[in-house]
Amino acid sequence: MSVCATAGTPAAQGDLQVLQAGQPAFEIQSDIPTLLEIGASAGIDAIAGGARGAFVPHPASTIQPLDDHSTLWMQLRLHRNADAPSPWTLHIPLPHLDQAVLYQPDGKGGWRRQEAGDTVAVNDWAHPGLYPDFELQLPAGTTQTVYLQIRNYKHSGIPLRLASAEARQAQRSVEYVAIGAMVGTLLMLLGSCLIHYAVTGDKAHGWYAAYTALIVVVITSAAGLSGQWLWPDSPIWSNYSYMVLPVLGVGVTVLFVRHVCGLRNRFPILERCLAWFGWACLPLACLSFLPERTMAADLHGAYLAIGPLLALGAAIATWRRGNTIGKWLFLAYLPQSLAVLYLAAQMYSLVPTLWEARYAMLAGVAFSVPLLLQALNMRTRERREVEDRANALPTQDALTGLLNKEQFMVQVEAALTRAVEDKEPAAIVLVEVTNHENLRKAFGDALAEQCLLRAVVKLHRVLRDVDPAGRVDTARFGLVLEGLSSRNTINERMVRLIASGLIPLPGLQPEVTLHFHVTCVLLNEMIPDPRTILDQLGALMSEMSPRTRRPIRFLEPEMTVPAALQAASEFGPNDTQSLGLLGP
């Protein structure tokens, strides 16, 4: 784009832009005379002299039909009041413009030239910055005509902003602080993910760190920061980066959403569409390097518009199936999708042209990154829970989550070993839901299983974290109560369990209660055989009637006779006297 000023060929009086102290910064809203050249440009002298024809006024918000083979000229008339500050600046807040040149009279019949644009190295700009920014030297009280020559590879609206040097410096400060805060937040998030990956080796967080790094580069490139700080001496890459990086960013985002949503089972068609659409970013990015970029720009525009909408659709599909991950993804992509739709509507002149919409979209992209991390963490946690449950299947009961019978017996043998070798007190307890079979016959298997789950909840209320518990039969549960040596302590716990079972289960009609019977053995009273301990407790359990008044019973230790008395009982009185075991 080229900007030129001359003292001749005045435009209509209504096109005059007055620079005054009371309005130090504003955007041109009035009609701007324009002239479109096809092919090679005739240059500033021919345009200023009227060799290419007359300028035709168009609204400032018009989408200009630019491509690689056209040049747009825009004519402005500027008047600086005597009280207005000096100098003034003219800037175009579009980092992706191919070329911008400012021509001003040098007082000797020639032109003072300032150049900017992404086809020019940023270090060669008159005022290096995020986007083309020029200084206007306008004498006070005089009117000058300004011509803008615009070159760009695709259609675009051309917002023109005027500001005094002081106001412009304040604008730059706000822009850099806003972009710096956005990028700094993402960089801290990136550093946190890298640390997490280095510590845990979690590949998901490693890929997310790579994704975040790409999004940071996309945002800084689209905002013009990368061109100023990362590649200020590379106009070729600066020019193509505005086409390549956003396409790669959208493609990787769609692939990332596909991974997080896990749509393969319920929405296989949508899952395949996301996969194909995501990987399509690679050939589309390569189209940017073709000599004719107009078609590539159109395809890129459609790709950038459809990508966030697809991600939003995947989020909605995930949310509708009851997965809370979809809610976070919906919040992440709703602002971005709205901004994309507005930009697409701008291209077809359906809504007013607002250059701020592009920066709103960048803010939406930045906003989506931490929300994606939240969705990824939830997805990772769900997968780990599934893996833990799968790994626990050989050791845990599938319905209740308690230890299965084999693993419970391992805990029983360990408790018996500690009781024998270290004299550690413990109790082995067998608990049965005696009315389970009646509930199953009356209400069905589903309610019977639900009652077992409620029974497990009540069991956990009388257990400590160190007490193992297992399901040893359909409605029987085994407990190992560590550190207990008193029957009274066990009675107190089991009475609470039995009483809680008599409270009707909430949410069930008709009212359902659970009847518990309990048998126990204290290891400080007797050391049973681990191979038969459950059979002994079960036999004691079978002696109870359904309406017994003693639902808690203990295995009694066997009565033994001292060895000397046993020997005496095997002989007669006379023999005993002869052995000297008894007195005369």
C-alpha positions as CSV (number, residue, x, y, z in Angstrom):
1,M,0.0,0.0,0.0
2,S,1.2,3.4,-0.9
3,V,0.2,6.8,0.7
4,C,1.0,10.0,-1.1
5,A,0.3,13.7,-0.5
6,T,0.3,16.6,-3.0
7,A,-0.9,20.2,-3.0
8,G,-3.0,19.9,-6.2
9,T,-6.2,18.2,-7.4
10,P,-8.5,19.1,-4.5
11,A,-11.3,16.7,-3.7
12,A,-14.9,17.6,-2.8
13,Q,-15.3,19.8,0.2
14,G,-17.2,17.1,2.1
15,D,-14.1,14.8,2.0
16,L,-12.1,17.2,4.1
17,Q,-10.6,15.7,7.3
18,V,-10.0,18.3,9.9
19,L,-7.2,17.7,12.5
20,Q,-7.9,19.6,15.7
21,A,-6.8,19.7,19.3
22,G,-10.2,18.6,20.6
23,Q,-10.1,15.3,18.7
24,P,-6.5,13.9,18.9
25,A,-7.4,10.5,17.5
26,F,-10.2,9.3,15.2
27,E,-11.0,6.8,12.4
28,I,-12.2,8.1,9.0
29,Q,-15.9,7.3,8.6
30,S,-16.8,9.6,5.6
31,D,-16.7,8.5,2.0
32,I,-13.2,8.2,0.5
33,P,-12.5,8.7,-3.2
34,T,-10.8,5.6,-4.6
35,L,-9.3,4.5,-7.9
36,L,-8.5,0.8,-8.8
37,E,-5.7,0.0,-11.2
38,I,-5.5,-3.4,-12.9
39,G,-2.0,-4.5,-13.8
40,A,1.2,-2.5,-13.2
41,S,0.7,0.8,-11.4
42,A,1.4,4.1,-13.3
43,G,3.0,5.6,-10.2
44,I,2.3,8.6,-8.0
45,D,3.0,11.2,-10.6
46,A,0.4,9.8,-13.0
47,I,-2.2,9.3,-10.4
48,A,-1.8,12.8,-8.9
49,G,-1.9,14.2,-12.4
50,G,-5.2,12.4,-13.3
51,A,-3.7,10.2,-16.0
52,R,-5.6,7.1,-14.7
53,G,-9.0,8.8,-14.5
54,A,-11.1,10.3,-11.8
55,F,-11.6,9.1,-8.3
56,V,-15.0,7.8,-7.2
57,P,-16.2,8.2,-3.6
58,H,-16.9,5.0,-1.7
59,P,-17.8,4.4,2.0
60,A,-14.8,4.0,4.2
61,S,-16.1,0.5,5.3
62,T,-16.1,-0.9,1.7
63,I,-14.5,-4.2,1.1
64,Q,-12.0,-3.4,-1.6
65,P,-11.6,-6.0,-4.5
66,L,-7.8,-6.4,-4.2
67,D,-5.6,-9.2,-5.5
68,D,-2.0,-9.8,-6.6
69,H,-2.6,-7.9,-9.9
70,S,-4.4,-4.8,-8.7
71,T,-3.6,-1.5,-6.9
72,L,-6.0,0.6,-5.0
73,W,-5.5,4.3,-4.6
74,M,-7.4,6.3,-2.0
75,Q,-7.6,10.1,-2.0
76,L,-7.9,12.2,1.2
77,R,-7.9,15.9,2.0
78,L,-6.3,16.8,5.3
79,H,-6.5,20.2,7.1
80,R,-4.7,20.8,10.4
81,N,-6.0,23.6,12.5
82,A,-3.6,26.1,14.0
83,D,-4.3,24.9,17.6
84,A,-3.8,21.2,16.6
85,P,-0.7,19.4,17.8
86,S,2.0,18.4,15.4
87,P,3.1,16.0,14.0
88,W,0.2,13.6,13.2
89,T,0.2,10.0,12.2
90,L,-1.7,7.9,9.8
91,H,-1.9,4.2,10.5
92,I,-3.8,1.2,9.0
93,P,-4.4,-1.5,11.7
94,L,-4.0,-4.4,9.4
95,P,-0.7,-6.3,9.8
96,H,-1.3,-8.5,6.8
97,L,-1.2,-5.8,4.1
98,D,1.4,-6.5,1.5
99,Q,2.8,-3.1,1.0
100,A,2.3,0.5,2.3
101,V,4.1,3.6,1.2
102,L,3.6,7.2,2.3
103,Y,4.5,10.0,-0.1
104,Q,4.7,13.6,1.1
105,P,5.8,16.7,-0.8
106,D,9.4,17.5,0.0
107,G,9.0,21.2,-0.9
108,K,11.2,20.8,-4.0
109,G,8.6,19.3,-6.4
110,G,9.5,15.7,-5.3
111,W,8.2,13.3,-2.7
112,R,9.3,12.1,0.7
113,R,8.7,8.4,0.8
114,Q,7.9,6.1,3.7
115,E,7.3,2.4,3.2
116,A,5.7,-0.4,5.2
117,G,3.9,-3.7,4.8
118,D,4.7,-7.4,5.2
119,T,6.5,-7.6,1.8
120,V,9.0,-5.1,3.3
121,A,11.4,-6.0,6.1
122,V,10.1,-4.4,9.3
123,N,13.6,-3.0,10.0
124,D,13.2,-1.0,6.8
125,W,9.9,0.6,7.8
126,A,9.9,4.3,8.6
127,H,8.3,3.5,11.9
128,P,8.7,-0.3,12.8
129,G,5.6,-1.5,14.6
130,L,2.7,-4.0,14.5
131,Y,1.3,-2.6,11.3
132,P,1.9,0.3,8.8
133,D,2.3,3.6,10.7
134,F,3.4,6.8,9.1
135,E,4.2,10.4,10.2
136,L,2.3,13.3,8.6
137,Q,4.0,16.7,8.4
138,L,1.1,19.0,7.8
139,P,1.6,22.8,8.0
140,A,-0.9,24.5,10.3
141,G,-3.9,26.2,8.6
142,T,-3.3,24.6,5.2
143,T,-5.1,21.8,3.3
144,Q,-3.3,19.0,1.6
145,T,-4.5,16.1,-0.6
146,V,-3.4,12.6,0.4
147,Y,-3.3,9.5,-1.8
148,L,-3.2,6.0,-0.5
149,Q,-1.9,3.2,-2.8
150,I,-2.9,-0.2,-1.5
151,R,-1.4,-3.6,-2.5
152,N,-2.7,-6.8,-1.1
153,Y,-3.2,-10.4,-2.1
154,K,-6.9,-10.6,-1.1
155,H,-10.0,-8.5,-0.7
156,S,-10.0,-6.4,2.4
157,G,-11.5,-3.4,4.1
158,I,-9.0,-0.6,4.7
159,P,-9.5,1.2,8.0
160,L,-7.7,4.5,8.2
161,R,-6.9,6.1,11.5
162,L,-5.5,9.5,12.2
163,A,-3.9,10.5,15.6
164,S,-1.6,13.1,17.0
165,A,1.9,11.8,17.9
166,E,1.1,11.9,21.6
167,A,-2.2,10.1,21.2
168,R,-0.6,7.5,18.9
169,Q,2.1,6.8,21.5
170,A,-0.6,6.2,24.1
171,Q,-2.4,3.8,21.7
172,R,0.8,1.9,21.1
173,S,1.4,1.4,24.8
174,V,-2.1,0.0,25.3
175,E,-1.7,-2.3,22.3
176,Y,1.6,-3.7,23.5
177,V,0.4,-4.1,27.1
178,A,-2.8,-6.0,25.9
179,I,-0.8,-8.3,23.5
180,G,1.9,-8.7,26.1
181,A,-0.5,-9.8,28.8
182,M,-2.2,-12.2,26.4
183,V,1.1,-13.7,25.2
184,G,2.6,-13.7,28.7
185,T,-0.3,-15.7,30.1
186,L,0.0,-18.3,27.3
187,L,3.7,-18.5,27.8
188,M,3.3,-19.2,31.6
189,L,0.7,-21.8,30.7
190,L,3.2,-23.3,28.2
191,G,5.9,-23.4,30.9
192,S,3.6,-25.1,33.3
193,C,2.8,-27.8,30.8
194,L,6.4,-28.4,30.0
195,I,7.3,-28.8,33.6
196,H,4.4,-31.2,34.1
197,Y,5.5,-33.2,31.0
198,A,9.1,-33.3,32.3
199,V,8.1,-34.5,35.7
200,T,5.4,-37.0,34.8
201,G,6.2,-37.9,31.2
202,D,2.5,-37.5,30.3
203,K,2.4,-37.4,26.4
204,A,-0.9,-35.6,26.4
205,H,0.6,-32.6,28.2
206,G,3.6,-32.7,26.0
207,W,1.5,-32.5,22.8
208,Y,-0.6,-29.8,24.5
209,A,2.6,-27.8,25.1
210,A,3.5,-28.0,21.4
211,Y,-0.1,-26.9,20.5
212,T,0.2,-24.0,22.9
213,A,3.5,-22.9,21.4
214,L,1.9,-23.0,17.9
215,I,-1.0,-20.9,19.1
216,V,1.3,-18.4,20.6
217,V,3.1,-18.0,17.3
218,V,-0.2,-17.7,15.4
219,I,-1.4,-15.0,17.7
220,T,1.8,-13.0,17.7
221,S,2.0,-13.3,13.9
222,A,-1.6,-12.2,13.3
223,A,-1.1,-9.3,15.7
224,G,2.1,-8.2,13.9
225,L,4.3,-8.9,16.9
226,S,6.2,-11.8,15.3
227,G,7.1,-9.7,12.3
228,Q,8.5,-7.0,14.5
229,W,10.4,-9.2,16.9
230,L,10.9,-12.7,15.5
231,W,11.6,-12.2,11.8
232,P,12.0,-8.4,11.2
233,D,14.6,-9.0,8.4
234,S,12.6,-11.7,6.6
235,P,9.9,-10.1,4.4
236,I,9.3,-13.3,2.4
237,W,8.4,-15.4,5.5
238,S,6.6,-12.4,7.0
239,N,4.4,-12.2,3.9
240,Y,3.5,-15.9,3.8
241,S,3.2,-16.4,7.6
242,Y,-0.1,-14.6,7.6
243,M,-1.5,-17.3,5.3
244,V,0.3,-20.4,6.6
245,L,0.2,-20.1,10.4
246,P,-3.5,-19.5,10.9
247,V,-4.4,-22.5,8.7
248,L,-2.0,-24.7,10.7
249,G,-3.4,-23.4,13.9
250,V,-7.0,-24.2,12.9
251,G,-6.1,-27.6,11.6
252,V,-4.2,-28.6,14.8
253,T,-7.0,-27.2,17.0
254,V,-9.6,-29.4,15.2
255,L,-7.4,-32.4,15.6
256,F,-6.9,-31.6,19.3
257,V,-10.6,-31.2,19.8
258,R,-11.2,-34.5,18.1
259,H,-8.8,-36.2,20.5
260,V,-10.4,-34.6,23.6
261,C,-14.0,-35.3,22.6
262,G,-13.5,-39.0,21.8
263,L,-16.3,-39.2,19.3
264,R,-15.3,-42.5,17.6
265,N,-18.0,-44.7,19.1
266,R,-21.1,-42.5,19.2
267,F,-20.4,-40.1,16.3
268,P,-18.1,-41.9,13.9
269,I,-19.0,-39.7,10.9
270,L,-18.3,-36.5,12.7
271,E,-15.1,-38.0,14.1
272,R,-13.9,-38.8,10.5
273,C,-14.9,-35.4,9.3
274,L,-12.8,-33.8,12.0
275,A,-9.8,-36.0,11.2
276,W,-9.9,-35.2,7.4
277,F,-10.6,-31.5,8.0
278,G,-7.7,-31.3,10.5
279,W,-5.1,-33.0,8.3
280,A,-6.3,-30.9,5.3
281,C,-4.4,-28.0,6.8
282,L,-1.1,-29.3,5.4
283,P,-1.9,-29.2,1.7
284,L,-3.9,-26.0,2.2
285,A,-0.8,-24.4,3.8
286,C,1.3,-25.4,0.8
287,L,-1.1,-23.6,-1.5
288,S,0.2,-20.3,0.1
289,F,3.4,-20.6,-1.9
290,L,1.8,-20.8,-5.3
291,P,2.3,-17.7,-7.5
292,E,-1.4,-17.2,-7.8
293,R,-2.5,-16.6,-4.2
294,T,-6.1,-15.4,-4.8
295,M,-7.6,-18.9,-4.9
296,A,-5.5,-20.0,-1.9
297,A,-6.8,-17.0,0.0
298,D,-10.4,-17.9,-0.8
299,L,-9.9,-21.5,0.3
300,H,-8.1,-20.4,3.4
301,G,-11.0,-18.0,4.3
302,A,-13.5,-20.9,4.0
303,Y,-11.2,-23.2,6.1
304,L,-10.7,-20.6,8.8
305,A,-14.4,-20.0,9.0
306,I,-15.5,-23.7,9.1
307,G,-12.8,-24.9,11.6
308,P,-14.1,-23.1,14.7
309,L,-17.7,-24.0,13.8
310,L,-16.7,-27.7,13.5
311,A,-15.0,-27.5,16.8
312,L,-18.1,-25.9,18.3
313,G,-20.3,-28.7,16.8
314,A,-18.1,-31.4,18.3
315,A,-18.3,-29.6,21.7
316,I,-22.1,-29.6,21.5
317,A,-22.3,-33.2,20.5
318,T,-20.0,-34.1,23.4
319,W,-22.1,-32.0,25.8
320,R,-25.4,-33.5,24.6
321,R,-24.2,-37.1,25.5
322,G,-23.7,-35.9,29.1
323,N,-20.0,-35.4,29.1
324,T,-19.0,-32.2,31.0
325,I,-15.9,-31.9,28.7
326,G,-18.3,-30.6,26.0
327,K,-19.3,-27.7,28.3
328,W,-15.8,-26.5,28.6
329,L,-15.2,-26.8,24.8
330,F,-18.4,-25.0,24.1
331,L,-17.3,-22.1,26.3
332,A,-13.9,-22.2,24.6
333,Y,-15.1,-21.9,21.0
334,L,-18.3,-19.9,21.3
335,P,-16.5,-16.5,21.3
336,Q,-14.2,-17.5,18.6
337,S,-17.0,-18.8,16.4
338,L,-19.0,-15.6,16.8
339,A,-16.0,-13.5,15.7
340,V,-15.3,-15.8,12.7
341,L,-19.0,-15.5,11.6
342,Y,-18.8,-11.7,11.9
343,L,-15.6,-11.6,9.8
344,A,-17.3,-13.9,7.1
345,A,-20.3,-11.6,7.1
346,Q,-18.0,-8.6,6.6
347,M,-16.6,-10.2,3.5
348,Y,-20.1,-10.2,1.9
349,S,-21.0,-6.7,3.3
350,L,-23.8,-8.2,5.4
351,V,-22.6,-6.3,8.5
352,P,-20.5,-3.1,9.1
353,T,-16.8,-3.5,8.7
354,L,-14.9,-3.5,12.0
355,W,-11.2,-4.1,12.0
356,E,-11.5,-4.7,15.8
357,A,-13.3,-8.0,14.9
358,R,-9.9,-9.6,14.0
359,Y,-8.5,-8.7,17.4
360,A,-11.6,-10.0,19.0
361,M,-11.0,-13.3,17.2
362,L,-7.4,-13.4,18.5
363,A,-8.7,-12.8,22.0
364,G,-11.1,-15.7,21.5
365,V,-8.3,-17.9,20.4
366,A,-6.2,-17.0,23.5
367,F,-9.3,-17.5,25.7
368,S,-9.8,-21.0,24.3
369,V,-6.3,-22.3,25.2
370,P,-6.6,-22.6,29.0
371,L,-10.2,-23.9,28.6
372,L,-8.8,-26.6,26.3
373,L,-6.3,-27.5,29.1
374,Q,-9.2,-27.9,31.5
375,A,-10.9,-30.2,29.0
376,L,-7.7,-32.2,28.5
377,N,-7.2,-32.6,32.2
378,M,-10.7,-33.9,32.6
379,R,-10.3,-36.3,29.7
380,T,-7.0,-37.5,31.0
381,R,-8.5,-38.1,34.5
382,E,-11.4,-40.0,33.0
383,R,-9.1,-42.2,31.0
384,R,-6.9,-42.9,34.0
385,E,-10.0,-43.8,36.1
386,V,-11.0,-46.3,33.3
387,E,-7.5,-47.7,33.2
388,D,-7.4,-48.0,37.0
389,R,-10.7,-49.8,37.0
390,A,-9.5,-52.2,34.2
391,N,-6.3,-52.9,36.1
392,A,-8.3,-53.5,39.3
393,L,-10.6,-56.0,37.8
394,P,-8.4,-59.1,38.8
395,T,-8.4,-57.9,42.4
396,Q,-11.8,-56.1,42.9
397,D,-15.4,-57.0,42.7
398,A,-16.9,-55.5,39.6
399,L,-20.2,-54.4,41.3
400,T,-19.1,-53.1,44.7
401,G,-15.4,-52.2,44.2
402,L,-14.4,-54.2,47.2
403,L,-11.7,-56.9,47.1
404,N,-12.7,-60.1,45.6
405,K,-12.7,-63.3,47.6
406,E,-9.1,-64.4,46.7
407,Q,-7.6,-61.0,47.5
408,F,-9.6,-60.8,50.7
409,M,-8.2,-64.1,51.8
410,V,-4.7,-62.8,51.2
411,Q,-5.5,-60.0,53.7
412,V,-6.9,-62.5,56.2
413,E,-3.7,-64.6,56.0
414,A,-1.6,-61.6,56.5
415,A,-3.6,-60.6,59.6
416,L,-3.3,-64.2,61.0
417,T,0.5,-64.1,60.4
418,R,0.8,-60.8,62.3
419,A,-1.3,-62.1,65.1
420,V,0.9,-65.2,65.5
421,E,4.3,-63.6,65.0
422,D,3.8,-60.1,66.4
423,K,0.8,-60.6,68.7
424,E,-1.1,-57.8,66.8
425,P,-4.8,-57.8,67.7
426,A,-7.4,-58.0,64.9
427,A,-10.8,-59.3,64.2
428,I,-12.2,-61.2,61.2
429,V,-15.8,-60.3,60.6
430,L,-18.4,-61.8,58.2
431,V,-21.5,-59.6,57.4
432,E,-24.5,-60.9,55.5
433,V,-27.5,-59.0,54.1
434,T,-30.0,-61.6,55.1
435,N,-33.0,-60.3,53.2
436,H,-31.1,-59.8,49.9
437,E,-32.7,-62.9,48.2
438,N,-36.2,-61.8,49.3
439,L,-35.6,-58.3,47.8
440,R,-34.4,-59.8,44.6
441,K,-37.5,-62.0,44.2
442,A,-39.8,-59.2,45.1
443,F,-38.3,-56.3,43.2
444,G,-35.9,-57.7,40.7
445,D,-32.1,-57.9,40.1
446,A,-31.6,-54.2,39.5
447,L,-33.0,-53.1,42.9
448,A,-31.2,-56.0,44.6
449,E,-27.9,-54.8,43.2
450,Q,-28.7,-51.3,44.3
451,C,-29.3,-52.5,47.8
452,L,-25.9,-54.2,47.8
453,L,-24.3,-51.0,46.8
454,R,-26.1,-49.2,49.7
455,A,-24.9,-51.9,52.0
456,V,-21.3,-51.3,51.0
457,V,-21.8,-47.6,51.7
458,K,-23.0,-48.4,55.2
459,L,-20.1,-50.8,55.7
460,H,-17.6,-48.0,54.8
461,R,-19.1,-45.9,57.6
462,V,-17.9,-48.4,60.3
463,L,-14.6,-49.1,58.6
464,R,-11.3,-47.2,58.8
465,D,-9.1,-46.6,55.8
466,V,-6.7,-49.3,57.0
467,D,-9.4,-52.0,57.3
468,P,-9.6,-54.3,54.2
469,A,-13.0,-55.4,53.0
470,G,-14.1,-57.9,50.4
471,R,-17.1,-59.5,48.8
472,V,-16.9,-63.2,49.6
473,D,-20.4,-64.3,48.4
474,T,-23.5,-62.9,46.7
475,A,-24.7,-61.0,49.8
476,R,-21.8,-61.7,52.2
477,F,-18.9,-59.3,53.0
478,G,-15.7,-60.0,54.9
479,L,-13.9,-57.4,57.0
480,V,-10.5,-57.3,58.7
481,L,-10.7,-54.9,61.6
482,E,-7.1,-54.1,62.6
483,G,-6.1,-53.3,66.2
484,L,-9.3,-54.6,67.9
485,S,-9.1,-56.9,70.9
486,S,-12.4,-56.3,72.6
487,R,-15.8,-57.7,71.9
488,N,-17.4,-54.6,73.2
489,T,-15.7,-52.4,70.6
490,I,-16.8,-54.7,67.8
491,N,-20.3,-54.8,69.2
492,E,-20.5,-51.0,69.1
493,R,-19.5,-50.8,65.5
494,M,-21.7,-53.6,64.3
495,V,-24.7,-52.3,66.2
496,R,-24.3,-49.0,64.3
497,L,-24.2,-51.0,61.1
498,I,-27.3,-53.0,61.9
499,A,-29.2,-49.9,63.0
500,S,-28.3,-48.0,59.8
501,G,-29.7,-50.9,57.8
502,L,-33.1,-50.5,59.4
503,I,-33.4,-47.0,58.1
504,P,-35.4,-47.1,54.9
505,L,-33.3,-46.5,51.8
506,P,-34.0,-43.0,50.3
507,G,-35.6,-42.8,46.9
508,L,-37.1,-46.3,46.9
509,Q,-40.8,-47.1,46.9
510,P,-42.1,-49.1,48.7
511,E,-39.7,-48.6,51.7
512,V,-36.8,-51.0,51.7
513,T,-34.6,-51.8,54.7
514,L,-31.5,-54.0,55.0
515,H,-31.1,-56.7,57.6
516,F,-27.6,-57.4,58.7
517,H,-26.3,-60.5,60.5
518,V,-22.7,-60.5,61.8
519,T,-20.3,-63.2,62.9
520,C,-16.8,-62.5,64.2
521,V,-13.6,-64.0,65.6
522,L,-11.0,-62.2,67.7
523,L,-7.5,-63.3,66.8
524,N,-6.3,-62.6,70.4
525,E,-8.8,-65.3,71.6
526,M,-8.1,-67.9,68.9
527,I,-6.1,-68.4,65.7
528,P,-8.4,-70.2,63.2
529,D,-7.2,-72.1,60.2
530,P,-7.2,-69.6,57.3
531,R,-8.5,-72.3,55.0
532,T,-11.6,-72.8,57.0
533,I,-12.2,-69.5,58.7
534,L,-15.0,-68.4,56.3
535,D,-16.7,-71.7,56.5
536,Q,-16.6,-71.6,60.3
537,L,-18.1,-68.0,60.3
538,G,-20.6,-69.1,57.7
539,A,-21.7,-72.1,59.8
540,L,-22.2,-69.8,62.8
541,M,-24.2,-67.5,60.5
542,S,-26.5,-70.3,59.4
543,E,-27.4,-71.0,63.0
544,M,-29.2,-67.7,63.2
545,S,-32.9,-67.4,62.4
546,P,-34.0,-64.5,60.2
547,R,-35.6,-62.8,63.2
548,T,-32.9,-63.6,65.8
549,R,-32.5,-61.3,68.7
550,R,-28.7,-61.9,68.7
551,P,-27.6,-60.8,65.2
552,I,-24.0,-60.4,66.3
553,R,-22.2,-63.6,67.4
554,F,-18.5,-64.6,68.0
555,L,-16.6,-67.8,67.4
556,E,-15.8,-69.2,70.9
557,P,-12.3,-70.6,71.5
558,E,-12.1,-74.4,72.1
559,M,-12.0,-75.5,75.7
560,T,-8.6,-77.2,76.4
561,V,-7.4,-79.2,79.5
562,P,-3.9,-78.7,80.9
563,A,-1.5,-81.6,80.0
564,A,-1.0,-82.8,83.6
565,L,-4.7,-83.1,84.4
566,Q,-5.2,-84.8,81.1
567,A,-2.6,-87.4,82.0
568,A,-4.2,-88.0,85.4
569,S,-7.5,-88.6,83.9
570,E,-6.1,-91.4,81.8
571,F,-5.0,-93.5,84.9
572,G,-6.9,-94.8,87.8
573,P,-6.5,-93.5,91.4
574,N,-4.0,-96.1,92.4
575,D,-1.9,-95.5,89.2
576,T,-1.9,-91.9,89.9
577,Q,-0.6,-92.3,93.4
578,S,2.1,-94.6,92.2
579,L,3.2,-92.0,89.6
580,G,3.3,-89.4,92.4
581,L,1.0,-87.0,90.5
582,L,-1.6,-87.0,93.4
583,G,-1.1,-87.2,97.1
584,P,-2.3,-90.1,99.2
